[in-house]
Amino acid sequence: MNNDAVPKVSDDLWTVMSTATAVRRYRDEHVSDEVLERCLLAASWAPSGGNGQPWRFVVLESAEVRALITSAAHRTWEVMKEFYRLPEIVDGADDPKSRTLRTMSAHMEVGGAAPRLVLFCVQPQRGTTELQQAGSIFPAVQNFLLAARAQGLGAAITLWQDACAPELRDMVGIPDDWKIATLLTVGWPKGGHHRVRRKPLSDAAAVDRWGRPWRTNE
C-alpha cells in the first residue's frame, strides 16, 4: 500500500472512538492482508518521542508461535482466576459480570487461534523511563485499534506474551535491547459494536486544581 494513500473508513472519527471497545469474540472468518495493512499503516502514523519511531509490529502467523501464544493464554487465565479469586461461571447466567467472565474465558481458550495476532515491540530510547518509552509505542497501538474499528474489525489488548516471553523472543528473533509492549488479537466480531462505558468526564478532567472538576456539558 502506498504510504500516501489514506484508506476509506466507514464511520466518522467520533463514532469510531466512542465505539472502539475491546472485542474478544471473533467470527471464523479470515482477515485479509489488505485490511490488516491499513491498521499497520495507521499504527505507523502515530507520534513518538523525537519522531524516532522506535517500534516494530510483528504479525504472528506460524503454527508454532500460535501454539505458544495459546498455551500462554491458558496459563494467564489460570493465574487470573487465582489472583482475582474469580468465581466459577454458572451455565446460563446472564448478569453483566457472568457475561464478561464468559467472554474473557472464551478469548483465552481460543488464544493464538484468533484470526490475527500482532505483537508490538519498542526499542527503549536512551535516558527515557519506562513510562516515557510507553509513550512511543502505545499511541501506535491506539491508532491500530481505531483503524481496526473503522473497518468493522474488533481487537483486544492482551498480556499473554508475559507468560511466554523468553520462548517468544527466541521464536520471533527479538533483539535483546527491544521490549515487548503488548499483543493484540484481531478479527471480525461476533455481534455488533456498542458505545464504550466510561466514568463521567467530571471524574476524569479538572481545571487548575486536582479537585476542581471540568465544567462538563455531557
C-alpha positions as CSV (number, residue, x, y, z in Angstrom):
1,M,0.0,0.0,0.0
2,N,1.3,3.5,-0.9
3,N,2.1,5.3,2.4
4,D,0.4,8.4,1.0
5,A,-2.8,6.6,0.4
6,V,-5.4,7.3,3.1
7,P,-7.8,4.3,3.3
8,K,-11.5,5.0,3.4
9,V,-13.3,4.4,6.6
10,S,-17.0,3.6,7.3
11,D,-17.6,5.9,10.3
12,D,-16.5,9.4,11.4
13,L,-13.7,9.7,13.9
14,W,-16.1,10.5,16.9
15,T,-18.2,7.4,16.2
16,V,-15.1,5.2,15.9
17,M,-13.6,6.4,19.1
18,S,-16.8,6.1,21.1
19,T,-17.4,2.6,19.9
20,A,-13.9,1.1,19.9
21,T,-14.5,-1.3,22.8
22,A,-12.3,-4.3,23.4
23,V,-13.6,-7.2,21.3
24,R,-12.7,-10.7,22.3
25,R,-15.2,-12.9,20.4
26,Y,-14.5,-13.3,16.6
27,R,-16.2,-15.0,13.7
28,D,-14.4,-17.8,12.0
29,E,-13.6,-15.5,9.1
30,H,-10.3,-14.6,7.5
31,V,-8.9,-11.0,7.9
32,S,-7.1,-10.2,4.7
33,D,-3.6,-8.8,4.5
34,E,-5.1,-5.7,2.8
35,V,-7.4,-4.9,5.7
36,L,-4.6,-5.7,8.3
37,E,-2.2,-3.5,6.4
38,R,-4.4,-0.5,6.8
39,C,-4.3,-1.0,10.6
40,L,-0.5,-1.4,10.5
41,L,-0.2,1.8,8.3
42,A,-2.3,3.7,10.8
43,A,0.0,2.5,13.6
44,S,3.0,3.8,11.7
45,W,1.4,7.3,11.6
46,A,1.4,7.6,15.4
47,P,3.6,10.1,17.2
48,S,6.7,9.1,19.0
49,G,9.5,10.8,21.0
50,G,11.6,12.8,18.7
51,N,9.8,11.1,15.8
52,G,12.2,8.3,16.4
53,Q,9.6,5.7,15.6
54,P,11.3,3.0,17.8
55,W,8.7,0.4,17.0
56,R,8.3,-2.9,15.3
57,F,4.9,-4.5,14.6
58,V,5.2,-8.3,14.2
59,V,2.3,-10.2,12.6
60,L,2.4,-13.7,14.1
61,E,1.2,-16.4,11.7
62,S,3.2,-19.7,12.2
63,A,1.5,-22.7,13.8
64,E,4.4,-22.9,16.2
65,V,4.2,-19.4,17.6
66,R,0.4,-19.6,17.6
67,A,0.6,-22.7,19.8
68,L,2.9,-20.9,22.1
69,I,0.5,-18.0,22.5
70,T,-2.4,-20.3,23.1
71,S,-0.5,-22.1,25.9
72,A,0.4,-18.7,27.4
73,A,-3.2,-17.6,27.2
74,H,-4.4,-20.7,29.1
75,R,-1.8,-20.2,31.8
76,T,-2.7,-16.5,32.1
77,W,-6.3,-17.3,32.7
78,E,-5.4,-19.8,35.5
79,V,-3.3,-17.1,37.1
80,M,-6.0,-14.5,36.8
81,K,-8.6,-16.8,38.3
82,E,-6.5,-17.4,41.3
83,F,-5.2,-13.8,41.8
84,Y,-8.6,-12.1,41.4
85,R,-10.4,-15.0,43.0
86,L,-12.8,-15.1,40.1
87,P,-16.0,-17.1,40.7
88,E,-16.9,-20.1,38.6
89,I,-19.0,-19.3,35.6
90,V,-22.5,-20.5,36.1
91,D,-24.1,-22.1,33.0
92,G,-26.9,-19.8,31.7
93,A,-26.1,-16.9,34.0
94,D,-26.8,-13.7,32.1
95,D,-25.8,-10.9,34.5
96,P,-23.1,-8.5,33.3
97,K,-20.3,-10.0,35.4
98,S,-21.0,-13.5,34.2
99,R,-21.1,-12.4,30.6
100,T,-17.8,-10.6,31.0
101,L,-16.2,-13.6,32.6
102,R,-17.6,-15.9,29.9
103,T,-16.2,-13.7,27.2
104,M,-12.8,-13.5,28.8
105,S,-12.6,-17.2,29.4
106,A,-13.6,-17.9,25.7
107,H,-11.0,-15.4,24.5
108,M,-8.2,-17.1,26.4
109,E,-9.4,-20.5,25.4
110,V,-9.1,-19.6,21.8
111,G,-5.8,-17.8,22.4
112,G,-3.4,-18.0,19.5
113,A,-6.1,-19.3,17.2
114,A,-7.6,-15.8,16.9
115,P,-7.9,-14.7,13.3
116,R,-4.9,-12.4,13.5
117,L,-2.2,-11.7,16.1
118,V,0.0,-8.6,16.2
119,L,2.9,-8.1,18.5
120,F,4.0,-4.5,19.3
121,C,7.7,-4.0,20.3
122,V,9.6,-0.9,21.3
123,Q,13.3,-0.1,21.4
124,P,14.0,1.9,24.6
125,Q,15.5,5.3,23.9
126,R,18.5,6.4,25.8
127,G,17.7,8.3,29.1
128,T,13.9,7.5,29.0
129,T,11.9,6.0,31.8
130,E,9.5,3.0,31.1
131,L,6.6,5.4,31.1
132,Q,8.2,7.6,28.5
133,Q,9.1,4.6,26.4
134,A,5.4,3.6,26.5
135,G,4.6,7.0,25.0
136,S,6.5,5.9,21.9
137,I,4.5,2.7,21.3
138,F,1.0,2.9,22.8
139,P,-0.1,5.7,20.5
140,A,0.7,3.3,17.7
141,V,-1.4,0.6,19.4
142,Q,-4.3,3.0,19.7
143,N,-4.0,4.1,16.1
144,F,-4.2,0.4,15.2
145,L,-7.2,-0.2,17.3
146,L,-9.1,2.8,15.8
147,A,-8.2,1.8,12.3
148,A,-9.5,-1.7,13.1
149,R,-12.8,-0.4,14.4
150,A,-13.1,2.0,11.4
151,Q,-13.1,-1.1,9.1
152,G,-15.6,-3.0,11.3
153,L,-12.9,-5.2,12.9
154,G,-12.7,-6.0,16.6
155,A,-9.5,-6.2,18.6
156,A,-8.2,-6.6,22.2
157,I,-5.0,-5.9,24.1
158,T,-3.6,-8.9,25.9
159,L,-0.7,-9.5,28.2
160,W,-0.3,-13.2,27.2
161,Q,3.2,-12.5,26.0
162,D,4.4,-12.1,29.6
163,A,3.7,-15.8,30.2
164,C,6.0,-16.9,27.3
165,A,8.4,-14.0,26.8
166,P,11.7,-16.0,26.6
167,E,10.4,-18.5,24.2
168,L,8.5,-15.9,22.1
169,R,11.6,-13.7,21.9
170,D,13.6,-16.7,20.7
171,M,11.0,-17.8,18.1
172,V,10.5,-14.3,16.7
173,G,14.2,-13.3,17.0
174,I,13.5,-10.1,19.0
175,P,16.8,-8.4,19.8
176,D,17.8,-8.2,23.4
177,D,17.6,-4.4,23.5
178,W,14.0,-4.4,22.4
179,K,10.9,-4.7,24.7
180,I,7.6,-6.4,24.0
181,A,4.8,-3.9,24.7
182,T,1.7,-5.9,24.0
183,L,0.0,-8.5,21.9
184,L,-3.3,-7.8,20.1
185,T,-5.9,-10.3,18.9
186,V,-7.8,-9.1,15.8
187,G,-10.8,-10.4,13.9
188,W,-14.3,-9.8,12.7
189,P,-16.5,-9.5,15.8
190,K,-19.4,-11.8,16.7
191,G,-22.2,-9.3,17.3
192,G,-22.0,-5.6,16.7
193,H,-20.1,-2.7,18.1
194,H,-21.5,-0.6,21.0
195,R,-20.6,2.6,22.8
196,V,-17.9,2.4,25.4
197,R,-18.8,2.7,29.0
198,R,-16.8,5.3,30.9
199,K,-16.9,7.4,34.0
200,P,-18.3,10.9,33.7
201,L,-15.8,13.4,32.3
202,S,-16.1,15.4,35.5
203,D,-14.4,12.4,37.3
204,A,-11.6,12.4,34.8
205,A,-10.9,16.1,34.0
206,A,-10.1,19.1,36.2
207,V,-9.3,22.8,36.0
208,D,-6.3,24.2,37.7
209,R,-6.7,22.1,40.8
210,W,-7.0,18.3,41.3
211,G,-10.3,18.5,43.0
212,R,-11.9,21.2,40.7
213,P,-13.9,19.2,38.1
214,W,-14.1,20.2,34.5
215,R,-17.2,22.2,33.7
216,T,-18.7,19.5,31.5
217,N,-21.8,19.7,29.3
218,E,-22.1,15.9,28.8
